[in-house]
Amino acid sequence: MTTPFALRRPRARRALALAVLLLPLFAAAPPAAAQSGSFFNQRDDQYRLLGLKRAKEAYEAARADFDRRRQLAEGGLISQTDLERARSAFADAEVNYQQSLLAVLFERQFVSVAEAVKRRDDDGAMRVRLRLANTSGGGAEFRKLLNLDDELFRSLQPDVVNDVYVSLLNDEGAVISRPYEAKIEELRFGQPQAVDFALLQDLDAVTVSLIYGNGSTRSLKIQLQKDAGANRVSVQSQQFSQEAELGGTATFDLTLELFSDAANTFGLEVLNLPAQIGRSFRDPANGARLSQIRFTASANIQRAALEVSLPDRPTAAVPMDSARVFYAVAVPRRAGPAAGGGEDGAALFPAAAAIAAAGPGRIWSESEVAALGAGYVRLELVPRGKGRLLVRAPLLYHSVARREAAAVELQVLNEGTRRLDNVAVKLDAPLGWTAAAAPELLPGLEVGQESAIRVTVTPARDAAPGRYEVRVRTTALSNNQPVTAEDKTLTVEVRPGSHLAATVALVLLIVGLVGGVVAFGVRLSRR
């Protein structure tokens, strides 16, 4: 076969080879130019997945164009300027692709609250445990939808939400968690993380504030769950330490909050109180006596009042001025069949069985009470004695003549449980009268001691006959507390005095008057 002359010439052969190499480039150049000018579409911000698909196609075209031009530049077929122009177009397409991919990833990020559990520590502080989950799940979906399986996509970590900030708020928007704000560096899909807070305000519903990713925010008002695994009732009392007088009653308010999913009926027990001290649980609303308390699905907080009655006199088991520590315990009464049971499908919980086996006289330490696994509160009662002043008088009515004094003997008795000091008698007499007590002040009266006080009352010189009242007031101090006795009223009657001269004059006047009338009558009859 003969070769055409034009093909045998070296220059012609080189030109033909150059044309063959540039033909695909020129064929691809217009579409690439068209795509390089179509990186942004007005609807890409609204339909970001479609915008990402467009940016991915433009990126792949620009990369292919840059690879071809690099090969041509290595063979000296195009200038370095054309190569740099292709490199710039490829870099722009890559940045646009990355921005579109990040926009879709950030739009699809989502952090959910998987669990919010409220519990009470042994020291009484309320805590909340949050479990946060990355529910974006965009990695597998994007790879399937857009056929994304490149190094760039994997480097952006689509299954990771970075910088998650979380805090708890009340209804007024104030932060009520400690720490005020917690941070999770990375929250991976399928790997929830827990955050523990202390509650600065005891609430059953809080607002969870979330900030994550590129500034996405969420606020969820949630009802806190109870730590059902504790299987107990939390018992609290505001007046956990009180003083009460012997013969009196102290009332402890109790707030019971359910943390259990195994039982909703709890018995109320008191440990470490001797038999001489009475005790009873009552409903604060109607005063009904309680032995058990039941929680419902809509009410997991109940209230009760523990009334403790002291004996009238101190004993060896109930000494005065000595703190008595005891415990109010909420014991789960019975469990369902899941907890094991007898014929009725129920069985006593271990705490109830242990208390029943110990008997009422057992003295429990706090560690033993805590080991029962039941809810309890430590209470303290200090019996205090107090003097009681009693004034007795054999006679409270006296009749005297003018300018005579009435004398009354009073008996002052301390029938309380503590010494009385500075026993004083004060007399309130009518104006112008004189009243005095001897002695006016008794230094002290021991328990059961009796002492006599003489009260003397002298009427005024010009007191008219009649009945007058003198009030007797008796006061004392018991343990620096004022003590008053019942007031006594002394009635003094002033009798009218005898006036002989006036009587004689009156008689003489009457006799003279009668004699004058008789004489006048005799004289008149003679005429």
C-alpha positions as CSV (number, residue, x, y, z in Angstrom):
1,M,0.0,0.0,0.0
2,T,1.3,3.5,-0.8
3,T,1.2,6.3,1.8
4,P,-0.1,9.7,0.7
5,F,2.6,12.2,0.3
6,A,1.0,14.6,2.8
7,L,1.2,12.0,5.5
8,R,4.9,11.3,4.8
9,R,5.9,14.8,5.6
10,P,6.8,15.3,9.4
11,R,5.1,18.6,9.8
12,A,1.8,17.3,8.5
13,R,2.0,14.3,10.7
14,R,2.5,16.5,13.8
15,A,-0.5,18.7,12.9
16,L,-2.7,15.7,12.4
17,A,-1.7,14.3,15.8
18,L,-2.4,17.6,17.5
19,A,-5.9,17.8,15.8
20,V,-6.7,14.3,17.0
21,L,-5.7,15.2,20.6
22,L,-7.5,18.6,20.7
23,L,-10.8,17.3,19.1
24,P,-12.2,15.8,22.4
25,L,-11.1,18.8,24.3
26,F,-12.9,21.2,22.1
27,A,-15.9,18.9,22.1
28,A,-16.0,19.0,25.9
29,A,-15.1,22.6,26.3
30,P,-18.5,24.2,25.7
31,P,-20.3,22.0,28.2
32,A,-17.6,22.6,30.8
33,A,-17.8,26.3,30.2
34,A,-21.6,26.2,30.5
35,Q,-21.4,24.2,33.7
36,S,-18.7,26.5,35.2
37,G,-21.2,29.3,34.8
38,S,-24.1,27.3,36.3
39,F,-22.7,26.6,39.8
40,F,-25.5,28.6,41.4
41,N,-29.2,28.3,40.8
42,Q,-31.8,30.5,42.6
43,R,-33.6,27.4,43.8
44,D,-30.5,25.7,45.2
45,D,-31.0,27.3,48.6
46,Q,-34.6,26.0,48.7
47,Y,-33.9,22.5,47.2
48,R,-30.5,21.9,48.6
49,L,-30.3,18.2,47.7
50,L,-30.8,19.1,44.0
51,G,-28.3,21.9,44.3
52,L,-25.8,19.4,45.8
53,K,-26.4,17.1,42.8
54,R,-25.8,19.9,40.4
55,A,-22.7,21.0,42.2
56,K,-21.4,17.4,42.2
57,E,-21.8,17.0,38.5
58,A,-20.1,20.3,37.8
59,Y,-17.3,19.3,40.2
60,E,-16.7,16.0,38.4
61,A,-16.7,17.7,35.0
62,A,-14.2,20.3,36.1
63,R,-12.0,17.6,37.6
64,A,-12.1,15.6,34.3
65,D,-11.3,18.7,32.3
66,F,-8.4,19.6,34.6
67,D,-7.0,16.1,34.3
68,R,-7.1,16.2,30.4
69,R,-5.5,19.7,30.3
70,R,-2.8,18.6,32.7
71,Q,-1.9,15.7,30.3
72,L,-1.8,18.1,27.4
73,A,0.4,20.6,29.3
74,E,2.8,17.8,30.1
75,G,3.0,16.9,26.4
76,G,3.5,20.6,25.5
77,L,0.3,20.8,23.6
78,I,-1.3,23.6,25.5
79,S,0.1,26.6,27.3
80,Q,0.6,26.9,31.0
81,T,-2.1,29.7,31.1
82,D,-4.7,27.3,29.8
83,L,-3.7,24.8,32.5
84,E,-4.0,27.5,35.3
85,R,-7.4,28.5,34.0
86,A,-8.6,24.9,34.2
87,R,-7.1,24.6,37.7
88,S,-9.0,27.7,38.8
89,A,-12.2,26.4,37.4
90,F,-11.7,23.1,39.1
91,A,-10.9,24.8,42.4
92,D,-14.1,26.9,42.2
93,A,-16.2,23.8,41.4
94,E,-14.6,21.9,44.3
95,V,-15.4,24.8,46.8
96,N,-19.0,25.1,45.5
97,Y,-19.4,21.3,45.9
98,Q,-18.1,21.4,49.4
99,Q,-20.3,24.3,50.3
100,S,-23.4,22.6,48.9
101,L,-22.5,19.4,50.7
102,L,-22.0,21.2,54.0
103,A,-25.3,23.1,53.6
104,V,-27.1,19.8,53.2
105,L,-25.3,18.1,56.1
106,F,-26.0,21.0,58.5
107,E,-29.6,21.2,57.3
108,R,-30.1,17.5,58.0
109,Q,-28.4,17.6,61.5
110,F,-30.8,16.9,64.4
111,V,-30.2,16.3,68.1
112,S,-33.0,14.7,70.1
113,V,-33.5,14.1,73.9
114,A,-33.7,10.4,74.2
115,E,-34.2,10.3,78.0
116,A,-34.6,12.8,80.9
117,V,-34.6,11.2,84.3
118,K,-35.0,13.0,87.6
119,R,-33.6,11.5,90.8
120,R,-32.8,12.5,94.3
121,D,-29.4,12.0,95.8
122,D,-28.8,10.7,99.3
123,D,-28.1,14.3,100.5
124,G,-31.5,15.4,99.2
125,A,-30.3,17.2,96.1
126,M,-32.3,16.8,92.9
127,R,-30.4,15.7,89.7
128,V,-31.4,15.2,86.1
129,R,-29.7,12.8,83.7
130,L,-30.2,13.6,80.0
131,R,-29.4,11.2,77.1
132,L,-28.9,13.1,73.9
133,A,-28.9,11.3,70.5
134,N,-27.8,12.3,67.0
135,T,-30.8,11.4,64.9
136,S,-29.6,12.9,61.7
137,G,-28.8,9.6,60.0
138,G,-27.8,11.4,56.8
139,G,-24.6,9.5,55.8
140,A,-26.1,6.3,54.4
141,E,-29.1,8.3,52.9
142,F,-26.8,10.7,51.0
143,R,-24.5,8.0,49.7
144,K,-27.5,6.1,48.3
145,L,-29.3,9.2,46.9
146,L,-26.3,11.0,45.3
147,N,-23.9,8.1,44.9
148,L,-21.5,9.9,47.3
149,D,-18.6,7.6,48.3
150,D,-15.6,9.8,48.0
151,E,-12.9,10.9,50.4
152,L,-14.3,14.4,50.6
153,F,-17.7,13.1,51.9
154,R,-16.1,10.9,54.5
155,S,-13.8,13.6,55.7
156,L,-16.8,15.9,56.5
157,Q,-18.1,13.2,58.9
158,P,-21.8,13.4,58.1
159,D,-22.7,11.2,61.0
160,V,-21.2,13.5,63.6
161,V,-22.7,16.6,65.2
162,N,-20.1,18.8,66.7
163,D,-20.2,21.3,69.6
164,V,-23.5,20.4,71.3
165,Y,-24.4,22.8,74.1
166,V,-27.2,21.9,76.4
167,S,-28.8,23.6,79.5
168,L,-32.1,23.4,81.5
169,L,-34.5,26.3,81.8
170,N,-37.6,27.1,83.9
171,D,-40.8,28.7,82.5
172,E,-39.3,32.1,83.0
173,G,-36.3,31.2,80.8
174,A,-33.8,31.2,83.7
175,V,-31.1,28.5,83.8
176,I,-31.8,26.1,86.7
177,S,-29.0,23.6,86.0
178,R,-25.6,23.2,87.4
179,P,-23.4,23.4,85.4
180,Y,-25.3,26.2,83.7
181,E,-24.3,24.8,80.3
182,A,-22.7,21.5,79.4
183,K,-20.9,20.8,76.1
184,I,-20.5,17.6,74.1
185,E,-17.6,17.8,71.7
186,E,-18.9,15.1,69.2
187,L,-22.3,13.4,69.1
188,R,-22.1,10.4,66.7
189,F,-25.1,8.8,65.0
190,G,-26.1,5.7,67.0
191,Q,-24.0,6.6,70.0
192,P,-26.1,8.6,72.5
193,Q,-24.3,10.4,75.3
194,A,-25.5,11.3,78.8
195,V,-25.2,14.6,80.6
196,D,-25.8,14.9,84.3
197,F,-27.1,18.1,85.9
198,A,-28.0,19.3,89.4
199,L,-31.3,21.0,89.6
200,L,-31.2,24.5,91.3
201,Q,-35.0,24.5,91.4
202,D,-37.1,21.4,92.0
203,L,-39.4,21.1,89.0
204,D,-41.1,18.2,87.3
205,A,-41.1,19.9,83.9
206,V,-38.2,21.8,82.4
207,T,-37.2,23.3,79.0
208,V,-34.1,21.7,77.4
209,S,-32.2,24.3,75.4
210,L,-29.9,22.9,72.6
211,I,-27.4,24.7,70.4
212,Y,-25.3,22.5,68.0
213,G,-23.5,22.4,64.7
214,N,-23.4,25.7,62.8
215,G,-25.7,27.4,65.3
216,S,-28.9,25.3,65.0
217,T,-31.1,25.6,68.1
218,R,-33.9,23.6,69.7
219,S,-36.0,24.2,72.8
220,L,-38.1,21.4,74.2
221,K,-40.5,21.6,77.1
222,I,-40.4,18.1,78.6
223,Q,-41.9,16.3,81.6
224,L,-39.1,14.7,83.6
225,Q,-39.2,10.9,84.1
226,K,-38.7,9.4,87.6
227,D,-35.8,7.1,88.3
228,A,-38.0,4.0,88.4
229,G,-34.9,1.8,89.0
230,A,-34.6,3.2,92.5
231,N,-37.9,1.5,93.6
232,R,-38.5,3.8,96.5
233,V,-40.3,6.9,97.6
234,S,-38.3,10.0,98.4
235,V,-39.3,11.5,101.8
236,Q,-38.5,15.1,102.7
237,S,-39.5,17.3,105.6
238,Q,-39.0,21.0,106.0
239,Q,-39.3,21.0,109.8
240,F,-37.1,18.0,110.3
241,S,-35.8,19.2,113.8
242,Q,-38.3,20.5,116.4
243,E,-38.7,21.1,120.1
244,A,-41.8,20.2,121.9
245,E,-42.9,20.5,125.5
246,L,-43.6,17.5,127.6
247,G,-47.3,16.7,127.3
248,G,-47.4,18.5,124.0
249,T,-47.4,17.4,120.3
250,A,-44.9,18.1,117.5
251,T,-46.0,17.9,113.8
252,F,-43.6,17.1,111.0
253,D,-44.7,17.8,107.5
254,L,-43.7,15.1,105.0
255,T,-43.5,15.3,101.2
256,L,-43.4,11.9,99.5
257,E,-42.3,11.6,95.8
258,L,-42.6,8.3,93.9
259,F,-39.5,6.8,92.2
260,S,-40.7,3.3,91.5
261,D,-42.2,1.1,88.8
262,A,-42.6,-2.0,90.9
263,A,-45.1,-0.7,93.6
264,N,-47.4,2.2,94.1
265,T,-48.6,1.4,97.7
266,F,-46.2,2.2,100.5
267,G,-46.6,1.7,104.3
268,L,-45.6,4.5,106.7
269,E,-43.4,3.5,109.6
270,V,-41.6,5.2,112.4
271,L,-38.3,3.8,113.7
272,N,-36.4,4.5,116.9
273,L,-39.2,6.1,119.0
274,P,-39.9,4.5,122.4
275,A,-43.4,3.3,123.3
276,Q,-43.9,6.3,125.7
277,I,-44.0,8.6,122.7
278,G,-47.2,8.4,120.6
279,R,-47.1,8.7,116.9
280,S,-49.6,8.9,114.0
281,F,-49.6,9.8,110.4
282,R,-52.4,12.1,109.2
283,D,-53.7,13.6,106.0
284,P,-53.0,17.3,106.2
285,A,-56.1,18.1,104.2
286,N,-58.8,16.4,106.4
287,G,-56.9,15.1,109.4
288,A,-57.6,11.4,108.6
289,R,-55.2,8.9,110.1
290,L,-53.0,7.1,107.6
291,S,-51.1,3.8,107.7
292,Q,-50.5,3.5,104.0
293,I,-50.3,5.9,101.0
294,R,-50.9,5.1,97.4
295,F,-49.7,6.9,94.3
296,T,-51.6,7.2,91.0
297,A,-50.4,7.7,87.4
298,S,-51.4,11.3,87.6
299,A,-50.2,12.1,91.1
300,N,-46.7,10.9,92.0
301,I,-46.3,13.4,94.9
302,Q,-48.2,13.0,98.1
303,R,-48.1,14.8,101.5
304,A,-48.6,13.6,105.0
305,A,-48.1,14.9,108.5
306,L,-46.5,12.9,111.3
307,E,-47.8,13.8,114.8
308,V,-45.5,12.9,117.8
309,S,-47.0,13.2,121.3
310,L,-44.8,13.4,124.3
311,P,-45.6,12.1,127.8
312,D,-46.4,14.6,130.6
313,R,-43.3,13.8,132.7
314,P,-39.7,13.0,131.7
315,T,-38.7,9.3,131.8
316,A,-35.5,7.4,131.3
317,A,-36.6,6.8,127.7
318,V,-37.7,10.4,127.2
319,P,-35.2,12.6,129.0
320,M,-35.6,16.4,128.9
321,D,-33.3,18.6,126.7
322,S,-31.9,15.5,124.9
323,A,-32.3,15.3,121.1
324,R,-34.1,12.1,120.0
325,V,-33.2,11.0,116.4
326,F,-35.8,8.8,114.7
327,Y,-36.8,8.0,111.1
328,A,-40.0,8.2,109.1
329,V,-39.9,5.4,106.5
330,A,-42.0,4.8,103.4
331,V,-41.9,1.0,102.8
332,P,-43.2,-0.7,99.7
333,R,-45.9,-3.0,101.0
334,R,-46.3,-5.6,98.3
335,A,-44.9,-6.5,94.9
336,G,-46.8,-8.0,91.9
337,P,-46.2,-11.5,90.5
338,A,-43.0,-10.3,88.8
339,A,-41.4,-9.8,92.2
340,G,-42.3,-13.2,93.4
341,G,-45.3,-14.1,95.4
342,G,-47.5,-16.6,97.0
343,E,-50.9,-17.8,96.2
344,D,-52.2,-14.2,95.8
345,G,-49.4,-13.3,93.5
346,A,-47.8,-10.8,95.9
347,A,-45.0,-10.9,98.4
348,L,-43.6,-8.5,101.0
349,F,-40.7,-6.4,99.9
350,P,-37.4,-7.1,101.8
351,A,-37.6,-3.7,103.6
352,A,-41.1,-4.5,105.0
353,A,-40.0,-8.0,106.0
354,A,-36.9,-6.7,107.8
355,I,-38.9,-4.1,109.8
356,A,-41.6,-6.6,110.7
357,A,-38.9,-9.1,111.9
358,A,-37.0,-6.5,114.0
359,G,-40.0,-5.6,116.1
360,P,-40.9,-2.1,117.5
361,G,-38.1,-2.0,120.2
362,R,-35.2,-2.2,117.8
363,I,-32.8,0.8,117.6
364,W,-31.7,1.3,114.0
365,S,-28.5,3.2,112.9
366,E,-28.8,5.4,109.9
367,S,-26.6,3.0,107.9
368,E,-29.0,0.2,108.7
369,V,-32.0,2.3,107.7
370,A,-30.3,3.2,104.4
371,A,-29.5,-0.5,103.8
372,L,-33.2,-1.3,103.8
373,G,-33.5,0.3,100.4
374,A,-36.7,2.2,101.3
375,G,-37.3,5.9,101.3
376,Y,-36.7,7.6,104.6
377,V,-36.1,11.0,106.3
378,R,-34.1,11.6,109.4
379,L,-36.1,13.5,112.0
380,E,-35.1,15.0,115.4
381,L,-37.2,15.9,118.4
382,V,-36.0,17.6,121.6
383,P,-38.4,17.3,124.6
384,R,-38.5,20.5,126.6
385,G,-39.9,20.9,130.1
386,K,-41.8,24.0,131.1
387,G,-43.0,25.2,134.4
388,R,-46.7,25.7,135.0
389,L,-47.9,28.1,137.6
390,L,-51.0,27.5,139.6
391,V,-52.4,29.9,142.2
392,R,-54.9,28.7,144.7
393,A,-56.9,30.8,147.2
394,P,-59.2,29.3,149.9
395,L,-61.4,32.4,150.0
396,L,-61.8,35.1,147.5
397,Y,-64.6,37.1,149.2
398,H,-64.0,39.4,152.2
399,S,-66.3,41.8,154.0
400,V,-64.7,44.6,156.0
401,A,-65.7,47.8,157.7
402,R,-64.5,51.1,156.7
403,R,-60.7,51.6,157.2
404,E,-60.3,47.9,157.8
405,A,-57.8,45.8,155.8
406,A,-58.6,42.5,154.1
407,A,-55.9,39.8,154.3
408,V,-55.8,36.8,151.8
409,E,-53.5,33.8,151.9
410,L,-52.5,32.6,148.4
411,Q,-50.8,29.3,147.6
412,V,-48.5,29.3,144.5
413,L,-47.6,25.9,143.1
414,N,-45.3,24.8,140.2
415,E,-47.1,21.9,138.7
416,G,-45.0,21.9,135.4
417,T,-41.9,19.9,134.5
418,R,-39.2,22.6,134.8
419,R,-38.1,25.0,137.6
420,L,-39.9,28.4,137.8
421,D,-37.8,31.5,138.4
422,N,-38.7,35.0,139.5
423,V,-42.3,34.3,140.6
424,A,-44.0,37.7,141.0
425,V,-47.4,38.7,142.2
426,K,-49.0,42.0,140.9
427,L,-52.2,43.5,142.3
428,D,-54.6,45.8,140.5
429,A,-56.6,47.6,143.2
430,P,-59.2,50.4,142.8
431,L,-57.9,54.0,142.8
432,G,-56.9,55.2,146.3
433,W,-56.7,51.7,147.7
434,T,-53.5,50.1,149.1
435,A,-52.6,46.5,148.1
436,A,-49.4,44.7,148.9
437,A,-48.1,41.1,148.6
438,A,-45.5,39.5,151.0
439,P,-43.2,38.4,149.5
440,E,-43.6,40.3,146.3
441,L,-41.0,38.1,144.5
442,L,-40.1,34.4,144.9
443,P,-36.6,33.6,143.6
444,G,-37.7,30.2,142.3
445,L,-40.0,27.2,142.6
446,E,-38.9,23.7,141.9
447,V,-41.1,21.2,140.2
448,G,-44.0,20.4,142.6
449,Q,-42.9,23.0,145.2
450,E,-45.6,25.2,146.8
451,S,-45.2,28.5,148.6
452,A,-47.5,30.9,150.4
453,I,-48.0,34.5,149.6
454,R,-50.0,36.9,151.8
455,V,-52.0,39.6,150.1
456,T,-53.2,42.6,152.1
457,V,-55.8,45.1,150.7
458,T,-56.8,48.3,152.5
459,P,-59.8,50.4,151.2
460,A,-59.5,54.1,150.7
461,R,-60.5,56.4,153.6
462,D,-63.4,57.8,151.6
463,A,-64.5,54.5,150.0
464,A,-68.3,54.3,149.9
465,P,-69.9,51.1,151.1
466,G,-70.2,48.5,148.4
467,R,-68.3,45.7,146.6
468,Y,-64.9,46.2,145.0
469,E,-62.6,43.9,143.0
470,V,-58.9,43.5,143.2
471,R,-57.2,41.5,140.4
472,V,-54.3,39.2,141.3
473,R,-51.8,38.5,138.5
474,T,-48.9,36.0,138.9
475,T,-46.0,35.7,136.4
476,A,-42.7,33.7,136.3
477,L,-40.0,32.6,134.0
478,S,-39.3,29.0,132.8
479,N,-36.2,28.4,130.8
480,N,-36.2,32.2,130.0
481,Q,-39.8,31.8,128.6
482,P,-42.6,33.8,130.3
483,V,-45.2,31.8,132.2
484,T,-48.4,33.3,133.5
485,A,-51.0,31.8,135.9
486,E,-54.7,32.3,135.7
487,D,-55.7,35.6,137.1
488,K,-57.6,35.6,140.4
489,T,-60.2,38.2,141.4
490,L,-60.5,39.2,145.0
491,T,-63.9,40.7,146.0
492,V,-63.9,43.1,149.0
493,E,-67.1,44.4,150.4
494,V,-67.0,47.6,152.4
495,R,-69.8,47.7,155.1
496,P,-71.3,51.0,156.2
497,G,-69.9,52.3,159.6
498,S,-72.1,53.1,162.9
499,H,-72.8,57.0,163.6
500,L,-74.2,57.3,167.2
501,A,-74.4,61.2,167.3
502,A,-76.3,61.4,164.1
503,T,-78.7,58.7,165.3
504,V,-79.4,60.5,168.7
505,A,-79.9,63.8,166.9
506,L,-82.3,62.2,164.6
507,V,-84.3,60.6,167.4
508,L,-84.4,63.9,169.4
509,L,-85.6,65.7,166.2
510,I,-88.3,63.2,165.7
511,V,-89.4,63.4,169.5
512,G,-89.4,67.2,169.4
513,L,-91.4,67.2,166.2
514,V,-94.0,64.8,167.7
515,G,-94.1,66.8,171.0
516,G,-94.7,70.0,169.1
517,V,-97.5,68.5,167.1
518,V,-99.2,67.3,170.3
519,A,-98.9,70.6,172.0
520,F,-100.3,72.5,169.0
521,G,-103.2,70.1,169.0
522,V,-104.0,70.5,172.7
523,R,-103.9,74.3,172.4
524,L,-106.1,74.3,169.4
525,S,-108.7,72.1,171.2
526,R,-109.0,74.5,174.2
527,R,-110.0,77.3,172.0
